[in-house]
């Protein structure tokens, strides 16, 4: 039980630290949205690998593979499902 609480607290501390970094970055005059997304994904356990694009990392976070992501975007641009 104590171990589970410790892991949860550690996770929350990482998420909070990422949120603080995002707030600080947002306050800066030049916002790098890609870096903000990378920090958010990283705080939630999705680290971009060397050969992976940011879009692929986001798709992985959503539980999709690259082919599913492309199909989804193709459908959306064709006026498909709005959900």
C-alpha positions in Angstrom: 0.0 0.0 0.0 2.8 2.4 1.0 4.7 1.5 -2.2 1.6 2.3 -4.3 1.1 5.7 -2.6 4.8 6.5 -3.0 4.6 5.7 -6.8 1.5 7.8 -7.1 3.0 10.7 -5.3 6.1 10.5 -7.5 3.9 10.5 -10.6 2.0 13.5 -9.4 5.2 15.4 -8.6 6.4 14.8 -12.1 3.1 16.0 -13.6 3.1 19.1 -11.3 6.7 19.9 -12.3 5.8 19.6 -16.0 2.8 21.9 -15.4 5.0 24.5 -13.7 7.4 24.3 -16.6 4.5 24.8 -19.0 3.2 27.8 -17.1 6.7 29.3 -17.1 7.1 28.7 -20.8 3.6 30.2 -21.5 4.6 33.3 -19.7 7.7 33.8 -21.9 7.2 36.0 -25.0 8.1 33.2 -27.4 6.1 30.0 -26.9 7.5 26.8 -28.4 4.4 24.7 -28.7 6.3 21.6 -29.7 8.4 21.7 -26.6 5.3 22.2 -24.5 3.7 19.2 -26.0 6.9 17.1 -25.5 7.0 18.1 -21.8 3.3 17.2 -21.3 3.7 13.9 -23.1 6.9 13.1 -21.1 5.2 13.9 -17.8 2.6 11.2 -18.7 5.2 8.6 -19.7 5.4 9.1 -23.5 9.0 10.0 -24.4 9.8 10.8 -28.1 12.3 8.3 -29.4 15.1 9.3 -31.8 13.4 8.2 -35.0 9.8 9.1 -33.9 8.1 12.3 -34.9 6.1 14.4 -32.4 2.9 13.4 -34.3 3.9 9.7 -33.9 4.5 10.2 -30.2 1.1 11.8 -29.8 -0.6 9.0 -31.8 1.1 6.5 -29.4 -0.2 8.4 -26.4 -3.7 8.2 -27.9 -3.3 4.5 -28.4 -2.9 4.7 -32.2 -0.3 3.5 -34.6 0.9 5.7 -37.5 -1.4 4.1 -40.0 -4.4 4.7 -37.8 -3.3 8.3 -37.2 -3.1 8.9 -41.0 -6.5 7.3 -41.6 -8.0 9.4 -38.8 -6.6 12.6 -40.2 -7.6 11.7 -43.8 -11.2 11.0 -42.5 -11.3 14.3 -40.6 -10.1 16.4 -43.6 -12.6 14.7 -45.9 -15.4 16.0 -43.6 -15.9 12.7 -41.8 -16.9 12.1 -38.2 -16.6 15.1 -35.9 -15.9 13.1 -32.8 
